[in-house]
């Protein structure tokens, strides 16, 4: 069986935001699946998705600190600057982290580890609402 749905995530400020609950709540079809895969694809090039530790806010702050230091806004070597000093760095960060996740489904829910959560990684100061396509496959 296959199901597909677009989920619109709330706008977030720049940073790393846990969106697991928002994604699961946007997928009532999950309850129909005993086993399968959920593919999440973010429809943007200046934000990304990742799966990581969901308990300590220090992890989110450390991610932001590292990425903002490694890929700085306004660096003199950026040439794609028409959309602002944070645009090209956002594209690079998105390419480093990726736009999609494939997660297992077990007994009507995402089969995540105890400390795993889905992050929306917002790389722009004002990225706005973000959308993703969720494709579910299984039985």
C-alpha positions as a LaTeX table, in Angstrom:
\begin{tabular}{lrrr}
\hline
Residue & $x$ (\AA) & $y$ (\AA) & $z$ (\AA) \\
\hline
Unk1 & 0.00 & 0.00 & 0.00 \\
Unk2 & 1.16 & 3.53 & $-0.77$ \\
Unk3 & 0.10 & 6.86 & 0.69 \\
Unk4 & 1.42 & 10.35 & 0.01 \\
Unk5 & 0.72 & 13.67 & 1.67 \\
Unk6 & 2.17 & 17.16 & 1.80 \\
Unk7 & 2.83 & 18.48 & 5.29 \\
Unk8 & 3.29 & 22.19 & 5.96 \\
Unk9 & 5.58 & 22.84 & 8.92 \\
Unk10 & 5.24 & 25.95 & 11.08 \\
Unk11 & 7.68 & 28.78 & 10.35 \\
Unk12 & 10.75 & 28.58 & 12.56 \\
Unk13 & 13.60 & 30.99 & 13.22 \\
Unk14 & 17.11 & 30.05 & 12.14 \\
Unk15 & 18.22 & 26.98 & 14.06 \\
Unk16 & 17.61 & 23.29 & 14.58 \\
Unk17 & 14.03 & 22.42 & 15.52 \\
Unk18 & 12.52 & 19.12 & 16.56 \\
Unk19 & 9.49 & 18.48 & 14.35 \\
Unk20 & 8.84 & 14.79 & 15.00 \\
Unk21 & 5.46 & 15.39 & 16.60 \\
Unk22 & 4.41 & 17.82 & 13.86 \\
Unk23 & 5.35 & 15.29 & 11.17 \\
Unk24 & 3.59 & 12.35 & 12.88 \\
Unk25 & 0.46 & 14.43 & 13.53 \\
Unk26 & 0.45 & 15.34 & 9.83 \\
Unk27 & 0.41 & 11.65 & 8.88 \\
Unk28 & $-2.76$ & 10.02 & 10.23 \\
Unk29 & $-2.22$ & 7.32 & 7.58 \\
Unk30 & 0.68 & 5.93 & 9.62 \\
Unk31 & $-1.88$ & 4.04 & 11.71 \\
Unk32 & $-2.76$ & 1.93 & 8.63 \\
Unk33 & 0.77 & 0.47 & 8.36 \\
Unk34 & 2.09 & $-2.54$ & 10.25 \\
Unk35 & 5.48 & $-2.39$ & 8.53 \\
Unk36 & 6.98 & $-0.12$ & 5.91 \\
Unk37 & 9.01 & 2.97 & 5.11 \\
Unk38 & 8.29 & 6.66 & 5.38 \\
Unk39 & 10.20 & 8.88 & 3.01 \\
Unk40 & 10.24 & 12.58 & 3.93 \\
Unk41 & 11.41 & 15.05 & 1.27 \\
Unk42 & 11.73 & 18.76 & 2.09 \\
Unk43 & 10.64 & 21.00 & $-0.79$ \\
Unk44 & 13.20 & 23.74 & $-0.15$ \\
Unk45 & 16.88 & 24.41 & $-0.86$ \\
Unk46 & 17.69 & 26.61 & 2.13 \\
Unk47 & 16.56 & 24.27 & 4.91 \\
Unk48 & 17.22 & 20.61 & 5.56 \\
Unk49 & 16.15 & 17.54 & 7.49 \\
Unk50 & 18.19 & 15.35 & 9.78 \\
Unk51 & 17.67 & 12.73 & 12.46 \\
Unk52 & 19.51 & 13.19 & 15.73 \\
Unk53 & 19.34 & 13.36 & 19.50 \\
Unk54 & 16.00 & 14.66 & 20.75 \\
Unk55 & 16.56 & 15.29 & 24.47 \\
Unk56 & 19.19 & 17.93 & 25.16 \\
Unk57 & 18.74 & 21.45 & 23.77 \\
Unk58 & 22.55 & 21.70 & 23.91 \\
Unk59 & 22.69 & 19.46 & 20.84 \\
Unk60 & 20.59 & 21.94 & 18.85 \\
Unk61 & 22.72 & 24.90 & 20.01 \\
Unk62 & 25.95 & 23.04 & 19.22 \\
Unk63 & 24.70 & 22.18 & 15.72 \\
Unk64 & 23.87 & 25.84 & 15.09 \\
Unk65 & 27.24 & 27.01 & 16.43 \\
Unk66 & 29.20 & 24.56 & 14.30 \\
Unk67 & 27.27 & 25.12 & 11.06 \\
Unk68 & 27.27 & 28.93 & 11.40 \\
Unk69 & 31.04 & 28.87 & 12.02 \\
Unk70 & 31.82 & 26.41 & 9.23 \\
Unk71 & 29.57 & 28.09 & 6.65 \\
Unk72 & 29.41 & 31.79 & 7.62 \\
Unk73 & 26.94 & 34.37 & 6.35 \\
Unk74 & 28.39 & 37.25 & 4.34 \\
Unk75 & 31.75 & 35.63 & 3.61 \\
Unk76 & 33.61 & 37.48 & 0.82 \\
Unk77 & 33.81 & 34.37 & $-1.36$ \\
Unk78 & 30.00 & 34.03 & $-1.87$ \\
Unk79 & 28.83 & 35.26 & $-5.28$ \\
Unk80 & 25.14 & 34.23 & $-5.00$ \\
Unk81 & 24.06 & 37.12 & $-2.75$ \\
Unk82 & 20.97 & 38.66 & $-4.41$ \\
Unk83 & 18.64 & 37.03 & $-1.83$ \\
Unk84 & 20.67 & 38.12 & 1.18 \\
Unk85 & 23.82 & 37.26 & 3.09 \\
Unk86 & 22.24 & 34.12 & 4.58 \\
Unk87 & 21.01 & 32.60 & 1.29 \\
Unk88 & 24.10 & 30.93 & $-0.20$ \\
Unk89 & 25.30 & 29.66 & 3.19 \\
Unk90 & 21.81 & 28.17 & 3.63 \\
Unk91 & 22.14 & 26.30 & 0.32 \\
Unk92 & 25.53 & 24.89 & 1.34 \\
Unk93 & 24.26 & 23.80 & 4.78 \\
Unk94 & 21.25 & 22.14 & 3.15 \\
Unk95 & 23.48 & 20.22 & 0.77 \\
Unk96 & 25.67 & 19.07 & 3.66 \\
Unk97 & 22.74 & 17.77 & 5.72 \\
Unk98 & 20.33 & 16.74 & 2.96 \\
Unk99 & 16.72 & 17.29 & 2.02 \\
Unk100 & 15.24 & 13.89 & 2.82 \\
Unk101 & 15.00 & 11.07 & 5.33 \\
Unk102 & 13.82 & 7.49 & 4.96 \\
Unk103 & 12.54 & 6.07 & 8.23 \\
Unk104 & 11.10 & 2.67 & 9.17 \\
Unk105 & 7.46 & 2.25 & 10.09 \\
Unk106 & 6.50 & $-0.31$ & 12.74 \\
Unk107 & 3.02 & $-0.96$ & 14.15 \\
Unk108 & 1.49 & 2.32 & 12.99 \\
Unk109 & 4.28 & 4.66 & 14.04 \\
Unk110 & 7.77 & 5.74 & 13.06 \\
Unk111 & 10.31 & 3.27 & 14.45 \\
Unk112 & 12.76 & 5.75 & 15.91 \\
Unk113 & 15.39 & 5.10 & 18.56 \\
Unk114 & 14.80 & 6.21 & 22.12 \\
Unk115 & 16.77 & 9.44 & 21.69 \\
Unk116 & 16.07 & 10.11 & 18.00 \\
Unk117 & 14.03 & 12.98 & 16.66 \\
Unk118 & 13.38 & 14.57 & 13.27 \\
Unk119 & 14.92 & 18.01 & 12.93 \\
Unk120 & 13.94 & 20.80 & 10.59 \\
Unk121 & 17.21 & 22.66 & 10.12 \\
Unk122 & 16.29 & 26.23 & 9.25 \\
Unk123 & 19.31 & 27.92 & 7.74 \\
Unk124 & 17.80 & 31.33 & 6.95 \\
Unk125 & 16.88 & 34.14 & 9.30 \\
Unk126 & 13.36 & 34.31 & 7.82 \\
Unk127 & 12.75 & 31.08 & 5.94 \\
Unk128 & 9.00 & 30.99 & 6.47 \\
Unk129 & 6.77 & 27.92 & 6.55 \\
Unk130 & 8.39 & 24.83 & 5.06 \\
Unk131 & 6.66 & 21.98 & 3.23 \\
Unk132 & 7.61 & 18.36 & 2.86 \\
Unk133 & 6.21 & 15.45 & 0.89 \\
Unk134 & 5.76 & 12.30 & 2.94 \\
Unk135 & 5.51 & 9.06 & 0.99 \\
Unk136 & 4.52 & 5.93 & 2.95 \\
Unk137 & 4.96 & 2.43 & 1.57 \\
Unk138 & 4.27 & $-0.85$ & 3.30 \\
Unk139 & 1.53 & $-3.13$ & 4.55 \\
\hline
\end{tabular}
